[in-house]
């Protein structure tokens, strides 16, 4: 029993020792003291309770003090609890201080909390960055398409990093400027001969306004000749005009055919009316015989005239005879 009690006491002592070393980081406190960072054991315990890693805060404090920066543990804890990257901010402040860039701790933490890499922003401010635009296609006034690629040299503007637009806006504005410059050229040869005119015109437009960068230069890296858009548009227009003309011609032909069919129908109607009128002639003649208005000799004379007319038509080769339209029987 005594051995079990001794083992239990040793076990509890070991656990207590590790808990004590966890909540009271004596080694970290000694490192801070010898590095010139004034911090108490109570502050380190408070960091543990607030779930702030003391190692991150103390090491960042040591780095800042050695670089000559004046920051407090409270400020670093506050930034960590807000979700910021404390070591990144300290590195950015040191880099800005060495490069004589005016960057305060408040600005650095604001930039970091805005989702930007503040250390990278300081590096870009010290060492400008080159951004290559995608291939931008534009058409000159003579209808020839040109495809240009530009390299934009930018420097980060520390004062506009919070709320300023990013690289995508710079690329979009430069692309728009290239399209405008090429489109205003009278000939594509003019652009090919002097591509620097594009960069000069684009650079004067103030494309970096409202962005987190300052444009230092815009250089046209490549200009290629594309398709003859003007000729294609003329061909398409001519094809469209031809189709319109063909449609109008077909419409006129259809109207003419309809009119022809209508006239044929009217002619058929007129022939039917004539046939119907001719069918009434025998009745009228019979009525005239009954009433005594037509004699037999008159009838024979009319038949002879009709026969003479048919004979003359046959001799002359006429296709239309009156044989089928006789008003009475022949003798």
C-alpha positions in Angstrom: 0.0 0.0 0.0 2.8 2.4 0.8 4.4 1.7 -2.6 1.1 2.4 -4.4 0.7 5.6 -2.4 4.2 6.7 -3.3 3.6 6.0 -7.0 0.4 8.0 -6.9 2.2 10.9 -5.2 4.9 10.8 -7.8 2.4 10.7 -10.6 0.4 13.6 -9.2 3.7 15.5 -8.8 4.7 15.0 -12.4 1.3 16.1 -13.7 1.4 19.1 -11.4 4.9 20.0 -12.6 3.9 20.0 -16.2 0.7 22.0 -15.5 2.8 24.5 -13.6 5.3 24.7 -16.5 2.5 25.1 -18.9 0.7 27.9 -17.1 4.0 29.4 -15.8 6.5 29.4 -18.7 9.5 30.1 -16.6 11.9 29.4 -19.5 10.2 31.9 -21.7 10.2 34.5 -18.9 13.9 34.0 -18.4 14.5 34.4 -22.2 12.5 37.6 -22.2 14.4 39.1 -19.2 17.8 38.4 -20.7 16.5 39.9 -24.1 15.6 43.2 -22.5 11.8 42.6 -22.6 10.1 43.5 -19.3 7.3 41.1 -18.7 6.1 39.5 -15.5 5.1 35.9 -14.7 1.6 37.1 -14.0 1.3 38.5 -17.6 2.4 35.2 -19.0 -0.1 33.3 -16.9 -2.8 35.8 -18.0 -1.9 35.0 -21.7 -2.4 31.3 -21.0 -5.8 32.0 -19.5 -6.8 34.2 -22.4 -5.7 31.5 -24.8 -3.0 33.6 -26.3 0.3 31.7 -26.9 3.0 33.5 -24.8 5.7 32.2 -27.2 4.3 34.2 -30.1 3.9 37.4 -28.1 7.3 37.2 -26.3 9.2 36.3 -29.4 7.6 39.1 -31.4 8.3 41.5 -28.5 12.0 40.4 -28.5 12.3 40.9 -32.2 10.6 44.3 -32.0 12.8 45.5 -29.1 16.0 44.3 -30.8 15.0 46.3 -33.9 14.3 49.4 -31.9 10.5 49.4 -32.2 8.3 50.5 -29.4 5.3 48.1 -29.0 3.6 46.7 -25.9 2.4 43.2 -25.1 -1.2 44.6 -24.7 -1.2 45.8 -28.4 0.2 42.5 -29.6 -2.3 40.5 -27.6 -5.2 42.6 -28.9 -4.1 42.1 -32.5 -3.8 38.3 -31.9 -7.2 38.1 -30.4 -8.6 40.1 -33.3 -7.4 37.4 -35.6 -4.2 39.1 -36.8 -0.8 37.7 -37.7 1.5 39.2 -35.1 4.9 38.0 -36.5 3.9 39.3 -39.9 3.1 42.7 -38.5 6.4 42.9 -36.6 8.4 41.9 -39.7 6.5 44.5 -41.8 7.2 47.2 -39.2 10.9 46.4 -39.1 11.2 46.3 -42.9 9.4 49.7 -43.2 11.6 51.2 -40.4 14.8 50.1 -42.2 13.5 51.5 -45.6 12.4 54.8 -44.0 8.8 54.2 -44.8 6.2 55.8 -42.5 4.2 52.9 -41.2 2.7 52.9 -37.8 1.6 49.9 -35.7 -2.0 50.9 -36.1 -1.7 51.1 -39.9 0.1 47.8 -40.0 -2.5 46.0 -38.0 -5.3 47.5 -40.0 -3.8 46.3 -43.2 -3.2 42.9 -41.8 -6.8 42.6 -40.5 -8.0 43.7 -43.9 -6.7 40.5 -45.3 -3.6 41.8 -47.0 -0.1 40.6 -46.4 1.4 43.7 -44.9 5.0 42.4 -45.0 4.6 41.7 -48.8 3.1 45.2 -49.2 6.2 46.8 -47.6 8.4 44.6 -49.8 6.5 45.8 -53.0 6.8 49.4 -51.7 10.6 48.9 -51.4 11.1 46.7 -54.5 8.4 47.5 -57.2 6.5 44.6 -58.7 6.0 43.9 -62.4 2.5 42.8 -63.5 2.0 41.3 -66.9 -1.4 41.9 -68.5 -3.2 39.1 -70.4 -3.4 39.5 -74.2 -5.6 42.5 -75.0 -7.2 42.5 -78.5 -8.4 45.8 -80.0 -9.2 47.1 -83.5 -7.7 50.1 -85.1 -9.7 52.6 -87.2 -8.7 50.8 -90.5 -10.3 47.5 -89.2 -7.1 45.6 -88.4 -7.0 43.8 -85.1 -4.0 44.2 -82.9 -3.2 42.0 -79.9 -1.0 43.7 -77.2 0.7 42.6 -74.0 1.9 45.1 -71.5 4.1 45.0 -68.4 3.0 47.3 -65.6 5.5 48.3 -62.9 3.7 49.1 -59.6 4.7 50.1 -56.2 2.5 49.5 -53.1 1.0 52.6 -51.6 1.0 52.1 -47.8 -1.5 54.8 -47.2 -4.1 53.3 -49.6 -3.7 49.6 -48.8 -6.8 49.7 -46.6 -9.8 50.2 -48.9 -7.7 50.4 -52.1 -8.4 48.2 -55.1 -6.0 45.3 -56.0 -4.1 44.0 -59.0 -7.2 42.9 -60.8 -8.4 46.6 -61.0 -5.0 47.7 -62.3 -5.1 45.0 -65.0 -8.6 45.9 -66.0 -7.9 49.6 -66.3 -4.7 49.1 -68.2 -6.5 46.7 -70.6 -9.2 49.3 -71.1 -6.6 52.0 -71.8 -4.9 49.8 -74.4 -8.2 49.1 -76.2 -9.0 52.9 -76.2 -5.5 53.8 -77.5 -5.5 51.3 -80.3 -9.1 52.1 -81.3 -8.3 55.8 -81.6 -5.4 55.1 -84.0 -6.2 55.8 -87.7 -4.1 52.9 -88.9 -2.6 49.7 -87.3 0.7 50.6 -88.9 0.8 53.7 -86.8 0.6 51.6 -83.6 3.2 49.1 -84.8 5.6 51.9 -85.7 5.2 53.7 -82.3 3.9 51.3 -79.6 5.2 53.7 -76.9 2.3 56.0 -77.8 0.0 53.4 -76.2 1.9 53.3 -72.9 2.2 57.1 -72.8 -1.5 57.6 -73.4 -2.5 55.0 -70.9 -0.1 56.3 -68.3 -1.6 59.8 -68.5 -5.1 58.5 -67.6 -4.4 58.1 -63.9 -5.3 54.5 -63.7 -3.9 54.0 -60.2 -6.5 56.3 -58.6 -8.3 54.5 -55.8 -6.0 51.5 -55.9 -3.5 50.2 -53.4 -0.7 50.7 -55.9 1.2 53.5 -57.6 1.9 52.8 -61.3 5.5 53.7 -62.1 5.6 52.7 -65.8 3.6 50.8 -68.5 5.7 49.1 -71.1 4.3 47.4 -74.2 6.0 44.0 -74.4 4.5 42.7 -77.6 2.1 43.7 -80.3 0.8 41.2 -82.8 -1.4 41.7 -85.9 -4.7 39.7 -85.7 -7.6 39.3 -88.1 -8.9 41.9 -90.5 -12.1 42.6 -88.6 -13.1 45.4 -90.9 -13.1 43.1 -94.0 -15.0 40.4 -92.1 -17.6 43.0 -91.0 -18.0 44.2 -94.6 -18.3 40.6 -95.9 -20.9 39.8 -93.3 -22.8 43.0 -94.1 -22.7 42.2 -97.9 -23.9 38.7 -97.2 -26.7 40.1 -95.0 -27.7 42.7 -97.8 -27.7 39.9 -100.4 -30.0 37.8 -98.3 -32.3 40.8 -97.8 -32.3 41.4 -101.6 -33.0 37.8 -102.3 -35.9 37.8 -99.8 -37.4 40.9 -101.4 -37.0 39.4 -104.9 -38.7 36.2 -103.8 -41.4 38.3 -102.3 -41.9 40.2 -105.6 -41.9 36.8 -107.5 -44.5 35.3 -105.2 -46.7 38.4 -105.6 -46.3 38.2 -109.4 -47.2 34.5 -109.3 -50.2 35.2 -107.1 -51.3 38.0 -109.5 -50.9 35.7 -112.5 -53.0 33.0 -110.8 -55.6 35.6 -110.0 -55.8 36.8 -113.6 -56.0 33.1 -114.8 -58.9 32.6 -112.4 -60.6 35.8 -113.7 -60.1 34.6 -117.3 -61.6 31.2 -116.4 -64.5 33.0 -114.8 -65.0 35.2 -117.9 -64.9 32.1 -120.1 -67.5 30.4 -117.9 -69.7 33.5 -118.2 -69.3 33.5 -122.0 -70.2 29.8 -122.2 -73.2 30.4 -120.0 -74.3 33.3 -122.2 -73.8 31.2 -125.3 -75.9 28.5 -123.8 -78.8 30.9 -123.8 -78.6 31.6 -127.6 -80.4 28.5 -128.8 -83.2 29.2 -126.3 -83.5 32.8 -127.6 -83.5 31.6 -131.2 -86.2 29.0 -130.4 -88.2 31.7 -128.7 -87.8 34.0 -131.8 -89.0 31.2 -134.1 -92.1 30.7 -131.9 -92.9 34.4 -131.8 -92.2 34.9 -135.5 -89.3 37.2 -135.1 -86.8 34.9 -136.9 -87.5 33.1 -140.2 -86.0 30.0 -141.6 -84.1 31.9 -144.3 -82.6 34.2 -141.6 -81.4 31.1 -139.8 -79.8 29.6 -142.9 -78.0 32.8 -143.7 -76.6 32.9 -140.1 -75.4 29.3 -140.5 -73.7 30.1 -143.8 -71.9 33.0 -142.3 -70.8 30.8 -139.4 -69.5 28.1 -141.8 -67.6 30.7 -143.8 -66.0 32.0 -140.7 -64.9 28.5 -139.6 -63.5 27.8 -143.0 -61.4 31.0 -143.1 -60.1 30.3 -139.6 -59.1 26.8 -140.6 -57.3 28.0 -143.7 -55.5 30.7 -141.9 -54.3 28.2 -139.2 -56.0 30.0 -136.3 -56.1 28.0 -133.2 -59.3 29.4 -132.0 -62.3 28.6 -134.1 -65.9 29.3 -133.5 -67.0 25.9 -134.6 -67.6 24.8 -131.0 -69.7 27.9 -130.3 -72.3 27.6 -133.0 -75.7 28.7 -132.0 -77.6 26.0 -133.8 -77.4 22.7 -135.8 -75.9 22.8 -139.3 -77.5 21.4 -142.3 
